Amino acid sequence: MKHVIIGTAGHIDHGKSALVAALTGTDPDRLQEEKARGITIELGFAHTIEDGVALSFVDVPGHERFVRNMLAGVGGMDLVMLHVAADESIMPQTREHFDICRLLRVPSGLVVMTKSDLADPAMLDVVRLETQELVAGSFLEGAPVLAVSARTGAGLPDLRRTLATLARSADARPCDGPPRMPIDRVFSMKGFGTVVTGTLIVGRLHVDAELVLEPSGRAVKVRGLQVHGEGRSDALAGQRVAVNLTGVEVADIDRGETLTDVDTVTVTRRVDVQVELLGSAKPLRHGARIRFHQGARELLARIVLAGPPEAEPGASAFARLHLEAPAALVRGDRFILRAYSPLATIGGGTVLDPL
């Protein structure tokens, strides 16, 4: 069965979690604080099978204070559902989440106009036009724009069919080569011990495999695997996987580490990159301190520009990043840059040389 990772994106209270729950029957908000406050704080996960395709949803927080958590989940997306509430239209985190998906080269997706039961036809037309203007010239230009309501169920059958169609046409992730799974959640389960979860972006995992956590370099062994709550002897690229590890304690693993084979990734604190700045960003100065997000990991860094002492908004530039802690990278990795203060997404780019 084909497995596809679908991520949510959009402003706070634009119905991301409610729509995932309506599609899957699983509430992705699992924390008590999330339920008490009515907002998503951490990454949430749910899945369903539609027309023979396994759809795994990664639900991300929409509040500006939790964009770093959103970034921990967006890296493994095959498709994105950009949520725009029909009673509010485009909002600040709609734009920021869309920019992040574009900078990370998310390959495909669609737009869902949520809470359609709260808007009349004229308002829906306005929101549709504003959304099409936002995505013009991007990977979402010409993508489906569907009006839905998680409360009434309006539009959900059409959304399910559309998601299945997009999922079937999504490129399969390569299963050959060494495994690589950025870790986005770490916890302990009674009777099992240490468990990590993530999206296996390449390769395959199997029970009893001897692997390593990078950049810490800790050797671990796979005791068990689960995909969608079911025990498996192996897991393939493109699947959401829970991995029971031996040889390591929960306290020894940080979110953002990568589960992989020995000598698969480069552990580095200096990396040559090509940077693409958003048109809305301020000029980026040589030597500026910035926040580097790659996979599920966030690090502080200083940027050394290869050229003029300042990169202008909307420009592309070559640079070297001096990371303040080690990162596990390979050539071609996409990343996001955010300002050190005030927190805001300023651009993204590609790893050219992790050495």
N, C-alpha and C positions, 0 to 999 in steps of 0.2 A: 504494500500500500504506500502511495506517495505521501510524504509528510511535508507540510509547508508551515512556516512560522509567519503569523500575521500580528503586527504590532498596532496598538492604538496610538493616536497622536491628537493633540488638541488642548484647548483652554480648560481650566478647572470648571467643573460643574457643567460640562457640555455633553454629559451622558455616556462617557466611555465605558465605565464599569457596568452601568445598567444595561447597555447594549450587549456587552460580552456575556453578562448573566442571562439575558434573554435568548441569545444565540446558543448557549451551551448548557444552561441550567445550573451553572456553577458561579457563585459570587466570587470574583477575583479579589475583593477586599477581605483579607483574612485577619487583619490585626484589630484588636478591640478598639484602639484609638481611631482607626479608620471608620469603623462602624459608628462610634460615638460622635465623631465630627462630620461624618458624611462626605469625607474626601479621601482620595487615594494618596497614600504617603509612600509606600513601598511598591515594588513590582508585584503584580498579581498574575496568576496563570490559570488558564482553563483550556479545555479542548472539546472538540466534537468531530464527528465524521459526517461528511456531506458528499453525497454522490460518489462514494468510494475513495474520497480523499480525506486524510487526517489533517484537520485544521487546528493548529496550536496557537492560542492567543497569548500575547504578552501585553498586559494592561499596564500603562505607565501613568504616573501622577501628572496632573496638569498644572498644579500650583507652581508659581515661579520659584518658590523656595526649594522645590524638590526637583528641579531640572537635572541636578546631578544624578538623582535616582532614575529619572527618565533615561538619561544617557547610558546607564548601566544595562538597560534592556533593549536599546534600539539597534545595537550593532549586529544582531543576528537575524534581523527581519528580512523575509523574502517579499512581503507585501506590507503596505501600511494602509490602515483605515484612518483618514484624516477626518476628525469629527468637528462639525460646525453646528452649533445649536441654532435652530430656526428662529428662536425668539431673541437671539443676540447677534448673530452673524460673526464676522471675523473679529477676534480679540487678540491681545498681545501674545499669549502663549500659542495661539493658532499659528501666528507668523513664525515664532521662534521654533516650535516643533517642526513646522514645514521646512524651515531653513536647515535644521539639523538633518532631517531625512534627505534633503537634496544634497547637502554637503557629504553625507555618508554614502551617497549613490545607492540608496534603496531603489531597487530596480523597477518596481511597479506598485500599483495600489488603486484606491478609489476614494471618493469623498462621500461621507454620509452626513446628510442634514438631519440631525437628531432633534427630538422633541417637536416633530412636525405637527403634533396635535395642538401645540400652543401657538401656531402661526396660521394665518389665512393664506389663500393661494397667492395673493399679491405679495405678501411678505416672503413667501417661499421663492417666488420669482426673483425678488431683490437679492436674497441670500445666494441663490444659484449664480446670479450674474457676478456678485462680489467674489464668490469662491472661484469662478472661472477666471476672473481677472487676477486673483492671487496666484493661481497655478500656471498661468500662461507662460509658455516657453520652457516649462519644467517637465520632469518625468510624469507628472500628473495631468499635463495638458491633453485633453480629449478623453480622460479617464471617466468612468461612470460617476455620475452625481445622483445619489439616491436619497429620497426623503423617507425617513423611518421614524417610528415611535416605539421605544421599548415598553412604554406603559400600555398602549392599545394593541401593539403587535402589527400596526400598519407598516407595510413595506418590508417586513422581515422575510417572507418567502422569496421575494425578488432579490433581497440582499444575500440570502443563502445561495441562491443559484449563481449570482454574480461572483461571489467569493470562490465557489467551486470552479467556475470557468477560469478565473484568474489563476487559481492555484494549479490547475492542470497545465496551464501554459507557462508557469514559472520554471526557470532553469533548475535542474536538480543539482544539488551540491556534490562535489567530488568525494567519493568514498575511498578512492585509492590514496596512498600516501599516509604519512603519520597523522594521528588524531590531534585535534586542537579544540579544546573546549574552555572558553573564558567562564570563570565561575561567578555567578551572580547571587548565589545564596548558599549559606553554610549553616548547618544545624546538627544537633545530635538527636538520634531516635533510639528510644529505649529498646534494648535487645539487639541493636545493630551497631550503634556508635556513630561515627562521623559520616555525614551525608553532605554532598555538594550537588548543586544543580546548575545547569546552564544549557545553552544551545550548542550542540556539536556542529561546528561550522565546516569541518573537513575531516575525512578519514572515518574510522570506525573504532569502537571500544568493545572489549570482550572481557568476560569474567576471568579473573586470575592474571590479567595483564599487569605488568610491572611498569609503572609510569613515574613521572616526576611533576611536581608543582613548580612553575616558574613565575616570577624570578627568584623565589626563595630557594629552589634547588632541592626541596625535600622529596625523598623517594617514597612512593606510596604503592599500594597494590589494590586492585579492584576486587572487592569482596562480592559485590552484587550490583545489578543494574535494573532500573525501572524506566519504562517509557509509558507515559499516561497511566501511571499507577500499576502497571503490569510488569512482573518480573521477566527479564529477558537474559539470554546468554550473550547477546551482543547488541550494540546500538550503532546506527548509521548516521552519517552526516545529514543535517537537516532536521534532526529530531531533538525535542526537549528531553533531557536525560537527567535522572537522579542517580548518582553514583555513590555507593557505600564503599568507603575507603578504610583500609587498615594501615597502620604505621604512622598515623598522624592524629592529633587532637584538634577539636574545633577551634580552640584558642590559637592554634598555630597557623590557621589559614585565613587569609584576608580576601574579601571580595575583590575580584579583579585579577586574581592569579589565574594562570592558565594550566589546565591539565593536559599533558602532552607526553610524547616520547622524549628520551634524552637526546640532546643536540638537535632538536627540531627548530627551536626558536633562538633568536639572539637576545641574550640578556645584556642590556646596554644602558648607559646614562647619557650618551651622545648620539644623536641621530640626524641625518641630513634629510630634509623634507622639501616638498613644494607646498606652499601655503596659498589658499584662496580666501581673500577677505570678503565679507559681506559688504554690500553697498551702503548698508545702514551703520556700519562700524566706524569708530574713530580711527584715524591713522595709527598704524602700529609702528612703534619706535624700536630701533635697534637697542637691544639690551633690556627690553621690557620683561617684567615678570608676568607670566600667564599661567592658565590652567589647561593642562593637556589631558584629554579624555580619549582613551582607546580601549575598545572592548568594554569591559565593565570596570576599568581602572581609571582613577583620577590622580594625576601627579602635578606638582608645581614645576615650572620650568622657566628658563630664560631663553629668549630668542636672539640669535645672531643672524642678522640679515646679510645675504651675499649680494651687496649692491648698495643703492642709496640708503641713507640712515633712517628712512621712513617709508613704509609701504602704505599706499593710499587706499581708501575704501573702494571695494570692487576690484582691486588689483590682484595679480598673482605674483608670487615672489619665491625665490629659492632661499633657504635658511638652514641653520643648524640649531637644534634644540638641545640645551644643556638641562637634563632632567635632574631634579633634586632627589630622586630615588630611582632604583633600577626598574626597567620595563622589559617585558618579553615581547619582541616585535619580529616581524618578517617584512621583507620588501613588498610593497603594494598595499600594506595595511592603511585603511582610512582612519582619520581621527578628527576630533573637534577641538577647537581652541575657544576658551572663554576668558574674558578679562579677569584679572586678579581682583579688582574692586573698582566700581560696583560690578556685581556678577551679571554678565551678559554674554551671549554667544557672539563671537566676533568673526569666526571663520572656521575653516577646516583644511584638510589637505591629505597628502599621500606620503607614506614613508618611501624614500628613494634608496637610502642606505643606512641600515641599522648599525653598521660598523663605523 
